Amino acid sequence: MTDDLASLQAETETALAAAADLRALDAVRVGVLGKSGSLTGLLKGLGAVPAEQRKERGAALNRLKGAIEAAIEARRVVLDAAALDARLAAERIDVTLPPRASAPGTAADGGIHPIARTMEELTALFGAMGFKVAEGPDIEGDWYNFGALNIPDHHPARQDHDTFYLPEVDGKRPVLRTHTSPVQIRTMLSQEPPIRVIVPGRTYRADHDATHSPMFHQVEGLVIDRGITLGHLKGCLIDFLRAFFGIADLPVRFRSSYFPFTEPSMEVDIGWSRKTGELGKGGDWLEILGSGMVHPKVLANCGIDPREWQGFAFGMGIERITMLKHGIPDLRPFYEADIRWLRHYGADPLAPATLHEGV
Protein backbone atom coordinates (compact mmCIF):
# COMPACT_ATOMS: atom_id res chain seq x y z
CA MET A 1 0.00 0.00 0.00
CA THR A 2 1.37 3.40 -0.98
CA ASP A 3 1.97 6.13 1.55
CA ASP A 4 -1.10 8.16 0.53
CA LEU A 5 -3.44 5.18 0.97
CA ALA A 6 -1.86 4.21 4.29
CA SER A 7 -2.24 7.80 5.46
CA LEU A 8 -5.95 7.84 4.40
CA GLN A 9 -6.60 4.59 6.23
CA ALA A 10 -4.96 5.88 9.40
CA GLU A 11 -6.92 9.17 9.26
CA THR A 12 -10.16 7.29 8.73
CA GLU A 13 -9.54 4.92 11.66
CA THR A 14 -8.78 7.90 13.90
CA ALA A 15 -12.00 9.65 12.81
CA LEU A 16 -14.05 6.48 13.39
CA ALA A 17 -12.64 6.07 16.90
CA ALA A 18 -13.58 9.68 17.64
CA ALA A 19 -17.17 9.28 16.35
CA ALA A 20 -19.32 9.39 19.50
CA ASP A 21 -22.71 8.76 17.90
CA LEU A 22 -24.35 7.53 14.72
CA ARG A 23 -24.57 11.04 13.26
CA ALA A 24 -20.80 11.55 13.62
CA LEU A 25 -20.21 8.09 12.16
CA ASP A 26 -22.30 8.94 9.12
CA ALA A 27 -20.31 12.13 8.64
CA VAL A 28 -17.09 10.10 8.53
CA ARG A 29 -18.63 7.69 6.03
CA VAL A 30 -19.74 10.51 3.74
CA GLY A 31 -16.32 12.22 4.02
CA VAL A 32 -14.54 9.09 2.84
CA LEU A 33 -17.01 7.11 0.70
CA GLY A 34 -19.54 9.76 -0.35
CA LYS A 35 -19.77 11.28 -3.85
CA SER A 36 -17.14 13.86 -2.91
CA GLY A 37 -15.30 11.64 -0.44
CA SER A 38 -11.54 11.35 -0.33
CA LEU A 39 -11.47 7.68 -1.33
CA THR A 40 -14.08 8.24 -4.01
CA GLY A 41 -11.86 10.95 -5.50
CA LEU A 42 -8.94 8.53 -5.69
CA LEU A 43 -11.11 5.95 -7.44
CA LYS A 44 -12.29 8.54 -9.95
CA GLY A 45 -8.68 9.53 -10.65
CA LEU A 46 -7.66 5.95 -11.40
CA GLY A 47 -7.93 6.63 -15.12
CA ALA A 48 -5.05 9.12 -14.95
CA VAL A 49 -2.69 6.55 -13.46
CA PRO A 50 -0.15 5.10 -15.95
CA ALA A 51 -1.42 1.86 -17.50
CA GLU A 52 1.37 -0.29 -16.04
CA GLN A 53 0.45 0.92 -12.47
CA ARG A 54 -3.32 1.06 -12.88
CA LYS A 55 -4.06 -2.59 -12.06
CA GLU A 56 -2.02 -2.62 -8.86
CA ARG A 57 -3.33 0.81 -7.84
CA GLY A 58 -6.95 -0.23 -8.43
CA ALA A 59 -6.56 -3.40 -6.37
CA ALA A 60 -5.04 -1.40 -3.51
CA LEU A 61 -7.90 1.12 -3.62
CA ASN A 62 -10.51 -1.67 -3.57
CA ARG A 63 -8.79 -3.35 -0.60
CA LEU A 64 -8.75 -0.04 1.22
CA LYS A 65 -12.42 0.56 0.45
CA GLY A 66 -13.35 -2.86 1.82
CA ALA A 67 -11.31 -2.31 4.97
CA ILE A 68 -12.92 1.11 5.58
CA GLU A 69 -16.46 -0.23 5.02
CA ALA A 70 -15.78 -3.06 7.48
CA ALA A 71 -14.41 -0.60 10.03
CA ILE A 72 -17.45 1.65 9.65
CA GLU A 73 -19.83 -1.27 10.14
CA ALA A 74 -17.94 -2.48 13.20
CA ARG A 75 -18.11 1.01 14.70
CA ARG A 76 -21.85 1.18 13.87
CA VAL A 77 -22.49 -2.02 15.85
CA VAL A 78 -20.68 -0.55 18.86
CA LEU A 79 -22.57 2.76 18.64
CA ASP A 80 -25.94 0.99 18.15
CA ALA A 81 -25.36 -1.02 21.30
CA ALA A 82 -24.33 2.10 23.21
CA ALA A 83 -27.41 3.99 21.99
CA LEU A 84 -29.70 1.13 23.06
CA ASP A 85 -28.08 0.98 26.50
CA ALA A 86 -28.52 4.72 26.89
CA ARG A 87 -32.18 4.53 25.86
CA LEU A 88 -32.90 1.67 28.23
CA ALA A 89 -31.28 3.57 31.07
CA ALA A 90 -33.22 6.75 30.25
CA GLU A 91 -36.59 4.97 29.90
CA ARG A 92 -36.23 2.75 32.92
CA ILE A 93 -39.29 2.70 35.16
CA ASP A 94 -39.85 1.45 38.67
CA VAL A 95 -42.40 -1.34 38.24
CA THR A 96 -42.99 -1.39 42.00
CA LEU A 97 -44.62 2.05 41.91
CA PRO A 98 -48.45 2.14 42.20
CA PRO A 99 -50.36 2.86 38.96
CA ARG A 100 -51.22 6.42 38.02
CA ALA A 101 -54.62 7.52 39.15
CA SER A 102 -57.33 7.66 36.48
CA ALA A 103 -60.78 9.14 36.34
CA PRO A 104 -63.49 6.90 37.84
CA GLY A 105 -64.69 4.29 35.37
CA THR A 106 -61.89 4.92 32.89
CA ALA A 107 -58.25 4.11 32.27
CA ALA A 108 -55.47 6.27 30.84
CA ASP A 109 -55.71 4.65 27.40
CA GLY A 110 -59.22 3.18 27.49
CA GLY A 111 -60.71 0.58 29.78
CA ILE A 112 -62.18 -2.88 30.06
CA HIS A 113 -64.52 -3.39 27.09
CA PRO A 114 -68.20 -3.29 28.14
CA ILE A 115 -68.78 -6.82 26.81
CA ALA A 116 -65.84 -8.18 28.80
CA ARG A 117 -67.03 -6.40 31.94
CA THR A 118 -70.59 -7.74 31.47
CA MET A 119 -69.19 -11.27 31.15
CA GLU A 120 -67.30 -10.74 34.42
CA GLU A 121 -70.49 -9.57 36.11
CA LEU A 122 -72.50 -12.51 34.72
CA THR A 123 -69.88 -14.95 35.96
CA ALA A 124 -69.83 -13.34 39.41
CA LEU A 125 -73.62 -13.16 39.80
CA PHE A 126 -74.38 -16.66 38.60
CA GLY A 127 -71.30 -17.95 40.40
CA ALA A 128 -72.87 -16.73 43.64
CA MET A 129 -75.87 -18.94 42.76
CA GLY A 130 -73.68 -22.00 42.32
CA PHE A 131 -73.25 -21.95 38.54
CA LYS A 132 -70.00 -22.92 36.83
CA VAL A 133 -68.77 -21.68 33.43
CA ALA A 134 -68.81 -24.14 30.52
CA GLU A 135 -67.19 -23.59 27.12
CA GLY A 136 -67.24 -25.24 23.69
CA PRO A 137 -66.13 -24.82 20.06
CA ASP A 138 -67.40 -22.06 17.78
CA ILE A 139 -67.62 -24.50 14.84
CA GLU A 140 -70.26 -27.13 15.49
CA GLY A 141 -71.84 -30.12 13.81
CA ASP A 142 -75.49 -30.07 12.76
CA TRP A 143 -76.54 -32.49 15.49
CA TYR A 144 -75.09 -30.44 18.36
CA ASN A 145 -76.38 -27.13 16.97
CA PHE A 146 -79.83 -28.30 15.81
CA GLY A 147 -80.72 -32.01 16.01
CA ALA A 148 -80.03 -32.67 19.68
CA LEU A 149 -81.97 -29.51 20.57
CA ASN A 150 -85.16 -30.83 18.96
CA ILE A 151 -84.93 -28.31 16.10
CA PRO A 152 -86.64 -29.93 13.08
CA ASP A 153 -85.17 -30.04 9.59
CA HIS A 154 -87.70 -27.49 8.28
CA HIS A 155 -86.97 -24.90 10.99
CA PRO A 156 -86.06 -21.43 9.54
CA ALA A 157 -82.87 -21.31 11.64
CA ARG A 158 -81.43 -24.06 9.44
CA GLN A 159 -81.74 -21.97 6.27
CA ASP A 160 -78.63 -20.55 4.57
CA HIS A 161 -79.89 -16.97 4.91
CA ASP A 162 -79.90 -17.31 8.71
CA THR A 163 -76.91 -19.58 9.37
CA PHE A 164 -73.26 -19.57 8.30
CA TYR A 165 -72.47 -23.01 6.86
CA LEU A 166 -68.92 -24.15 6.19
CA PRO A 167 -67.72 -26.43 3.36
CA GLU A 168 -68.67 -30.08 3.72
CA VAL A 169 -66.47 -32.43 5.72
CA ASP A 170 -67.12 -36.16 5.20
CA GLY A 171 -70.48 -35.36 3.67
CA LYS A 172 -71.59 -33.10 6.55
CA ARG A 173 -71.74 -29.31 6.66
CA PRO A 174 -70.37 -27.77 9.88
CA VAL A 175 -71.88 -24.50 11.04
CA LEU A 176 -70.71 -21.48 12.99
CA ARG A 177 -72.82 -22.02 16.07
CA THR A 178 -76.00 -19.92 16.08
CA HIS A 179 -76.28 -20.05 19.88
CA THR A 180 -74.26 -21.42 22.77
CA SER A 181 -76.82 -24.20 23.32
CA PRO A 182 -74.50 -26.85 21.78
CA VAL A 183 -72.34 -26.44 24.90
CA GLN A 184 -75.37 -27.41 26.99
CA ILE A 185 -75.63 -30.61 24.93
CA ARG A 186 -71.92 -31.35 25.33
CA THR A 187 -72.19 -30.73 29.08
CA MET A 188 -75.15 -33.09 29.50
CA LEU A 189 -73.34 -35.75 27.48
CA SER A 190 -70.12 -35.47 29.47
CA GLN A 191 -71.43 -34.90 33.01
CA GLU A 192 -73.83 -36.74 35.26
CA PRO A 193 -76.63 -34.67 36.82
CA PRO A 194 -77.02 -32.55 38.83
CA ILE A 195 -75.77 -29.83 36.47
CA ARG A 196 -75.66 -26.07 36.93
CA VAL A 197 -73.71 -24.13 34.28
CA ILE A 198 -73.70 -20.88 32.35
CA VAL A 199 -72.29 -20.72 28.83
CA PRO A 200 -71.02 -17.29 27.71
CA GLY A 201 -69.45 -17.02 24.26
CA ARG A 202 -69.51 -15.88 20.65
CA THR A 203 -72.34 -16.83 18.30
CA TYR A 204 -72.94 -16.18 14.60
CA ARG A 205 -75.99 -15.36 12.47
CA ALA A 206 -76.43 -13.77 9.05
CA ASP A 207 -77.76 -10.42 10.24
CA HIS A 208 -76.28 -6.93 10.48
CA ASP A 209 -77.80 -3.55 11.40
CA ALA A 210 -77.82 -1.06 14.29
CA THR A 211 -79.08 -3.71 16.72
CA HIS A 212 -77.74 -6.92 15.13
CA SER A 213 -74.27 -8.17 14.25
CA PRO A 214 -73.18 -11.29 12.31
CA MET A 215 -70.99 -12.09 15.32
CA PHE A 216 -72.35 -11.42 18.79
CA HIS A 217 -72.22 -12.81 22.33
CA GLN A 218 -74.73 -14.85 24.26
CA VAL A 219 -74.92 -16.33 27.71
CA GLU A 220 -77.10 -19.35 28.35
CA GLY A 221 -77.82 -21.14 31.58
CA LEU A 222 -78.72 -24.75 32.32
CA VAL A 223 -79.87 -26.43 35.51
CA ILE A 224 -80.59 -30.17 35.69
CA ASP A 225 -81.65 -31.77 38.96
CA ARG A 226 -84.47 -33.70 40.58
CA GLY A 227 -87.65 -31.77 41.34
CA ILE A 228 -86.78 -28.65 39.30
CA THR A 229 -89.87 -26.49 38.60
CA LEU A 230 -90.84 -23.25 36.91
CA GLY A 231 -90.63 -21.64 40.34
CA HIS A 232 -86.89 -22.28 40.45
CA LEU A 233 -86.50 -20.77 36.97
CA LYS A 234 -88.49 -17.66 37.83
CA GLY A 235 -86.70 -17.11 41.12
CA CYS A 236 -83.28 -17.49 39.51
CA LEU A 237 -83.97 -15.03 36.69
CA ILE A 238 -85.76 -12.44 38.83
CA ASP A 239 -82.86 -12.38 41.29
CA PHE A 240 -80.35 -12.13 38.46
CA LEU A 241 -82.09 -9.32 36.57
CA ARG A 242 -82.62 -7.19 39.65
CA ALA A 243 -79.01 -7.70 40.75
CA PHE A 244 -77.52 -7.08 37.29
CA PHE A 245 -79.43 -3.84 36.66
CA GLY A 246 -79.19 -2.75 40.31
CA ILE A 247 -82.94 -2.13 40.63
CA ALA A 248 -84.42 -3.83 43.70
CA ASP A 249 -88.03 -3.57 42.52
CA LEU A 250 -87.45 -4.10 38.78
CA PRO A 251 -90.74 -5.39 37.32
CA VAL A 252 -90.26 -8.80 35.67
CA ARG A 253 -92.92 -10.55 33.57
CA PHE A 254 -92.93 -14.11 32.22
CA ARG A 255 -94.87 -14.53 28.99
CA SER A 256 -95.78 -17.81 27.29
CA SER A 257 -93.77 -18.49 24.11
CA TYR A 258 -92.32 -21.34 22.03
CA PHE A 259 -88.85 -22.76 21.61
CA PRO A 260 -88.19 -26.25 20.22
CA PHE A 261 -85.82 -27.13 23.05
CA THR A 262 -88.00 -26.09 26.04
CA GLU A 263 -91.54 -26.99 27.12
CA PRO A 264 -93.16 -24.92 28.47
CA SER A 265 -91.28 -21.90 27.09
CA MET A 266 -91.37 -18.31 28.28
CA GLU A 267 -90.17 -14.92 27.12
CA VAL A 268 -89.00 -12.70 29.97
CA ASP A 269 -89.85 -8.98 29.94
CA ILE A 270 -88.71 -6.18 32.23
CA GLY A 271 -90.49 -2.93 33.00
CA TRP A 272 -89.28 0.23 31.32
CA SER A 273 -90.45 3.57 29.95
CA ARG A 274 -90.71 3.65 26.18
CA LYS A 275 -90.67 7.46 26.31
CA THR A 276 -87.52 7.95 28.40
CA GLY A 277 -85.83 4.55 28.03
CA GLU A 278 -85.48 4.30 31.82
CA LEU A 279 -85.55 0.80 33.23
CA GLY A 280 -87.95 -0.03 36.03
CA LYS A 281 -90.11 3.02 35.30
CA GLY A 282 -93.22 3.59 33.21
CA GLY A 283 -95.86 1.10 32.20
CA ASP A 284 -94.15 -0.51 29.20
CA TRP A 285 -92.48 -3.90 28.84
CA LEU A 286 -89.25 -4.83 27.09
CA GLU A 287 -88.40 -8.40 26.05
CA ILE A 288 -84.95 -9.32 27.32
CA LEU A 289 -84.43 -13.10 27.22
CA GLY A 290 -85.93 -16.50 26.50
CA SER A 291 -86.33 -19.37 28.93
CA GLY A 292 -88.22 -22.56 29.72
CA MET A 293 -88.15 -26.07 31.11
CA VAL A 294 -85.76 -28.33 29.18
CA HIS A 295 -87.75 -30.41 26.69
CA PRO A 296 -87.91 -34.12 27.62
CA LYS A 297 -86.67 -35.02 24.12
CA VAL A 298 -83.53 -32.93 24.66
CA LEU A 299 -82.85 -34.71 27.94
CA ALA A 300 -83.40 -38.09 26.29
CA ASN A 301 -81.09 -37.14 23.39
CA CYS A 302 -78.33 -36.64 25.97
CA GLY A 303 -78.99 -39.92 27.78
CA ILE A 304 -80.78 -38.32 30.75
CA ASP A 305 -84.03 -39.91 31.91
CA PRO A 306 -86.68 -37.13 31.88
CA ARG A 307 -88.81 -39.13 34.32
CA GLU A 308 -86.11 -38.76 36.95
CA TRP A 309 -84.42 -35.49 36.07
CA GLN A 310 -85.90 -32.10 35.18
CA GLY A 311 -84.27 -28.83 34.30
CA PHE A 312 -84.59 -25.28 33.07
CA ALA A 313 -82.60 -23.25 30.57
CA PHE A 314 -82.38 -19.61 29.58
CA GLY A 315 -80.46 -17.45 27.14
CA MET A 316 -79.85 -13.78 26.46
CA GLY A 317 -77.72 -11.52 24.27
CA ILE A 318 -74.78 -10.02 26.16
CA GLU A 319 -74.61 -6.97 23.89
CA ARG A 320 -78.32 -6.37 24.46
CA ILE A 321 -78.23 -6.34 28.24
CA THR A 322 -74.99 -4.29 28.13
CA MET A 323 -76.65 -1.67 25.92
CA LEU A 324 -79.64 -1.48 28.26
CA LYS A 325 -77.53 -1.23 31.41
CA HIS A 326 -75.22 1.50 30.11
CA GLY A 327 -77.58 3.36 27.75
CA ILE A 328 -75.63 2.49 24.59
CA PRO A 329 -77.89 3.20 21.58
CA ASP A 330 -76.01 1.45 18.74
CA LEU A 331 -74.50 -2.03 18.56
CA ARG A 332 -71.91 -1.33 15.85
CA PRO A 333 -69.41 0.73 17.94
CA PHE A 334 -68.86 -2.37 20.10
CA TYR A 335 -66.64 -3.72 17.29
CA GLU A 336 -65.08 -0.53 15.86
CA ALA A 337 -62.15 -0.27 18.31
CA ASP A 338 -62.71 3.48 18.80
CA ILE A 339 -60.58 4.47 21.80
CA ARG A 340 -62.82 7.48 22.47
CA TRP A 341 -65.87 5.22 22.76
CA LEU A 342 -63.95 2.82 24.98
CA ARG A 343 -62.82 5.64 27.27
CA HIS A 344 -66.46 6.69 27.64
CA TYR A 345 -68.08 3.27 28.16
CA GLY A 346 -65.11 1.17 29.31
CA ALA A 347 -64.70 0.05 32.90
CA ASP A 348 -61.72 0.76 35.14
CA PRO A 349 -59.35 -2.22 34.81
CA LEU A 350 -58.50 -1.99 38.51
CA ALA A 351 -62.12 -1.96 39.68
CA PRO A 352 -63.93 -5.23 40.45
CA ALA A 353 -67.08 -6.26 38.59
CA THR A 354 -70.10 -4.39 39.96
CA LEU A 355 -72.42 -6.59 42.01
CA HIS A 356 -75.74 -5.71 43.61
CA GLU A 357 -76.32 -8.83 45.64
CA GLY A 358 -78.03 -6.86 48.36
CA VAL A 359 -80.90 -5.54 46.24
C-alpha positions in Angstrom: 0.0 0.0 0.0 1.4 3.4 -1.0 2.0 6.1 1.5 -1.1 8.2 0.5 -3.4 5.2 1.0 -1.9 4.2 4.3 -2.2 7.8 5.5 -5.9 7.8 4.4 -6.6 4.6 6.2 -5.0 5.9 9.4 -6.9 9.2 9.3 -10.2 7.3 8.7 -9.5 4.9 11.7 -8.8 7.9 13.9 -12.0 9.7 12.8 -14.1 6.5 13.4 -12.6 6.1 16.9 -13.6 9.7 17.6 -17.2 9.3 16.3 -19.3 9.4 19.5 -22.7 8.8 17.9 -24.4 7.5 14.7 -24.6 11.0 13.3 -20.8 11.5 13.6 -20.2 8.1 12.2 -22.3 8.9 9.1 -20.3 12.1 8.6 -17.1 10.1 8.5 -18.6 7.7 6.0 -19.7 10.5 3.7 -16.3 12.2 4.0 -14.5 9.1 2.8 -17.0 7.1 0.7 -19.5 9.8 -0.4 -19.8 11.3 -3.9 -17.1 13.9 -2.9 -15.3 11.6 -0.4 -11.5 11.3 -0.3 -11.5 7.7 -1.3 -14.1 8.2 -4.0 -11.9 11.0 -5.5 -8.9 8.5 -5.7 -11.1 6.0 -7.4 -12.3 8.5 -10.0 -8.7 9.5 -10.7 -7.7 6.0 -11.4 -7.9 6.6 -15.1 -5.0 9.1 -14.9 -2.7 6.5 -13.5 -0.1 5.1 -16.0 -1.4 1.9 -17.5 1.4 -0.3 -16.0 0.4 0.9 -12.5 -3.3 1.1 -12.9 -4.1 -2.6 -12.1 -2.0 -2.6 -8.9 -3.3 0.8 -7.8 -7.0 -0.2 -8.4 -6.6 -3.4 -6.4 -5.0 -1.4 -3.5 -7.9 1.1 -3.6 -10.5 -1.7 -3.6 -8.8 -3.3 -0.6 -8.8 0.0 1.2 -12.4 0.6 0.5 -13.3 -2.9 1.8 -11.3 -2.3 5.0 -12.9 1.1 5.6 -16.5 -0.2 5.0 -15.8 -3.1 7.5 -14.4 -0.6 10.0 -17.5 1.7 9.6 -19.8 -1.3 10.1 -17.9 -2.5 13.2 -18.1 1.0 14.7 -21.8 1.2 13.9 -22.5 -2.0 15.9 -20.7 -0.5 18.9 -22.6 2.8 18.6 -25.9 1.0 18.1 -25.4 -1.0 21.3 -24.3 2.1 23.2 -27.4 4.0 22.0 -29.7 1.1 23.1 -28.1 1.0 26.5 -28.5 4.7 26.9 -32.2 4.5 25.9 -32.9 1.7 28.2 -31.3 3.6 31.1 -33.2 6.8 30.3 -36.6 5.0 29.9 -36.2 2.8 32.9 -39.3 2.7 35.2 -39.9 1.5 38.7 -42.4 -1.3 38.2 -43.0 -1.4 42.0 -44.6 2.1 41.9 -48.5 2.1 42.2 -50.4 2.9 39.0 -51.2 6.4 38.0 -54.6 7.5 39.2 -57.3 7.7 36.5 -60.8 9.1 36.3 -63.5 6.9 37.8 -64.7 4.3 35.4 -61.9 4.9 32.9 -58.2 4.1 32.3 -55.5 6.3 30.8 -55.7 4.7 27.4 -59.2 3.2 27.5 -60.7 0.6 29.8 -62.2 -2.9 30.1 -64.5 -3.4 27.1 -68.2 -3.3 28.1 -68.8 -6.8 26.8 -65.8 -8.2 28.8 -67.0 -6.4 31.9 -70.6 -7.7 31.5 -69.2 -11.3 31.2 -67.3 -10.7 34.4 -70.5 -9.6 36.1 -72.5 -12.5 34.7 -69.9 -14.9 36.0 -69.8 -13.3 39.4 -73.6 -13.2 39.8 -74.4 -16.7 38.6 -71.3 -18.0 40.4 -72.9 -16.7 43.6 -75.9 -18.9 42.8 -73.7 -22.0 42.3 -73.2 -21.9 38.5 -70.0 -22.9 36.8 -68.8 -21.7 33.4 -68.8 -24.1 30.5 -67.2 -23.6 27.1 -67.2 -25.2 23.7 -66.1 -24.8 20.1 -67.4 -22.1 17.8 -67.6 -24.5 14.8 -70.3 -27.1 15.5 -71.8 -30.1 13.8 -75.5 -30.1 12.8 -76.5 -32.5 15.5 -75.1 -30.4 18.4 -76.4 -27.1 17.0 -79.8 -28.3 15.8 -80.7 -32.0 16.0 -80.0 -32.7 19.7 -82.0 -29.5 20.6 -85.2 -30.8 19.0 -84.9 -28.3 16.1 -86.6 -29.9 13.1 -85.2 -30.0 9.6 -87.7 -27.5 8.3 -87.0 -24.9 11.0 -86.1 -21.4 9.5 -82.9 -21.3 11.6 -81.4 -24.1 9.4 -81.7 -22.0 6.3 -78.6 -20.5 4.6 -79.9 -17.0 4.9 -79.9 -17.3 8.7 -76.9 -19.6 9.4 -73.3 -19.6 8.3 -72.5 -23.0 6.9 -68.9 -24.1 6.2 -67.7 -26.4 3.4 -68.7 -30.1 3.7 -66.5 -32.4 5.7 -67.1 -36.2 5.2 -70.5 -35.4 3.7 -71.6 -33.1 6.6 -71.7 -29.3 6.7 -70.4 -27.8 9.9 -71.9 -24.5 11.0 -70.7 -21.5 13.0 -72.8 -22.0 16.1 -76.0 -19.9 16.1 -76.3 -20.1 19.9 -74.3 -21.4 22.8 -76.8 -24.2 23.3 -74.5 -26.9 21.8 -72.3 -26.4 24.9 -75.4 -27.4 27.0 -75.6 -30.6 24.9 -71.9 -31.3 25.3 -72.2 -30.7 29.1 -75.2 -33.1 29.5 -73.3 -35.7 27.5 -70.1 -35.5 29.5 -71.4 -34.9 33.0 -73.8 -36.7 35.3 -76.6 -34.7 36.8 -77.0 -32.5 38.8 -75.8 -29.8 36.5 -75.7 -26.1 36.9 -73.7 -24.1 34.3 -73.7 -20.9 32.3 -72.3 -20.7 28.8 -71.0 -17.3 27.7 -69.4 -17.0 24.3 -69.5 -15.9 20.6 -72.3 -16.8 18.3 -72.9 -16.2 14.6 -76.0 -15.4 12.5 -76.4 -13.8 9.0 -77.8 -10.4 10.2 -76.3 -6.9 10.5 -77.8 -3.5 11.4 -77.8 -1.1 14.3 -79.1 -3.7 16.7 -77.7 -6.9 15.1 -74.3 -8.2 14.2 -73.2 -11.3 12.3 -71.0 -12.1 15.3 -72.3 -11.4 18.8 -72.2 -12.8 22.3 -74.7 -14.8 24.3 -74.9 -16.3 27.7 -77.1 -19.3 28.3 -77.8 -21.1 31.6 -78.7 -24.8 32.3 -79.9 -26.4 35.5 -80.6 -30.2 35.7 -81.7 -31.8 39.0 -84.5 -33.7 40.6 -87.7 -31.8 41.3 -86.8 -28.7 39.3 -89.9 -26.5 38.6 -90.8 -23.2 36.9 -90.6 -21.6 40.3 -86.9 -22.3 40.4 -86.5 -20.8 37.0 -88.5 -17.7 37.8 -86.7 -17.1 41.1 -83.3 -17.5 39.5 -84.0 -15.0 36.7 -85.8 -12.4 38.8 -82.9 -12.4 41.3 -80.3 -12.1 38.5 -82.1 -9.3 36.6 -82.6 -7.2 39.7 -79.0 -7.7 40.8 -77.5 -7.1 37.3 -79.4 -3.8 36.7 -79.2 -2.8 40.3 -82.9 -2.1 40.6 -84.4 -3.8 43.7 -88.0 -3.6 42.5 -87.5 -4.1 38.8 -90.7 -5.4 37.3 -90.3 -8.8 35.7 -92.9 -10.5 33.6 -92.9 -14.1 32.2 -94.9 -14.5 29.0 -95.8 -17.8 27.3 -93.8 -18.5 24.1 -92.3 -21.3 22.0 -88.9 -22.8 21.6 -88.2 -26.3 20.2 -85.8 -27.1 23.1 -88.0 -26.1 26.0 -91.5 -27.0 27.1 -93.2 -24.9 28.5 -91.3 -21.9 27.1 -91.4 -18.3 28.3 -90.2 -14.9 27.1 -89.0 -12.7 30.0 -89.8 -9.0 29.9 -88.7 -6.2 32.2 -90.5 -2.9 33.0 -89.3 0.2 31.3 -90.4 3.6 30.0 -90.7 3.6 26.2 -90.7 7.5 26.3 -87.5 8.0 28.4 -85.8 4.5 28.0 -85.5 4.3 31.8 -85.5 0.8 33.2 -88.0 0.0 36.0 -90.1 3.0 35.3 -93.2 3.6 33.2 -95.9 1.1 32.2 -94.1 -0.5 29.2 -92.5 -3.9 28.8 -89.2 -4.8 27.1 -88.4 -8.4 26.1 -85.0 -9.3 27.3 -84.4 -13.1 27.2 -85.9 -16.5 26.5 -86.3 -19.4 28.9 -88.2 -22.6 29.7 -88.1 -26.1 31.1 -85.8 -28.3 29.2 -87.7 -30.4 26.7 -87.9 -34.1 27.6 -86.7 -35.0 24.1 -83.5 -32.9 24.7 -82.9 -34.7 27.9 -83.4 -38.1 26.3 -81.1 -37.1 23.4 -78.3 -36.6 26.0 -79.0 -39.9 27.8 -80.8 -38.3 30.8 -84.0 -39.9 31.9 -86.7 -37.1 31.9 -88.8 -39.1 34.3 -86.1 -38.8 37.0 -84.4 -35.5 36.1 -85.9 -32.1 35.2 -84.3 -28.8 34.3 -84.6 -25.3 33.1 -82.6 -23.3 30.6 -82.4 -19.6 29.6 -80.5 -17.4 27.1 -79.8 -13.8 26.5 -77.7 -11.5 24.3 -74.8 -10.0 26.2 -74.6 -7.0 23.9 -78.3 -6.4 24.5 -78.2 -6.3 28.2 -75.0 -4.3 28.1 -76.6 -1.7 25.9 -79.6 -1.5 28.3 -77.5 -1.2 31.4 -75.2 1.5 30.1 -77.6 3.4 27.7 -75.6 2.5 24.6 -77.9 3.2 21.6 -76.0 1.5 18.7 -74.5 -2.0 18.6 -71.9 -1.3 15.9 -69.4 0.7 17.9 -68.9 -2.4 20.1 -66.6 -3.7 17.3 -65.1 -0.5 15.9 -62.1 -0.3 18.3 -62.7 3.5 18.8 -60.6 4.5 21.8 -62.8 7.5 22.5 -65.9 5.2 22.8 -64.0 2.8 25.0 -62.8 5.6 27.3 -66.5 6.7 27.6 -68.1 3.3 28.2 -65.1 1.2 29.3 -64.7 0.1 32.9 -61.7 0.8 35.1 -59.3 -2.2 34.8 -58.5 -2.0 38.5 -62.1 -2.0 39.7 -63.9 -5.2 40.4 -67.1 -6.3 38.6 -70.1 -4.4 40.0 -72.4 -6.6 42.0 -75.7 -5.7 43.6 -76.3 -8.8 45.6 -78.0 -6.9 48.4 -80.9 -5.5 46.2 
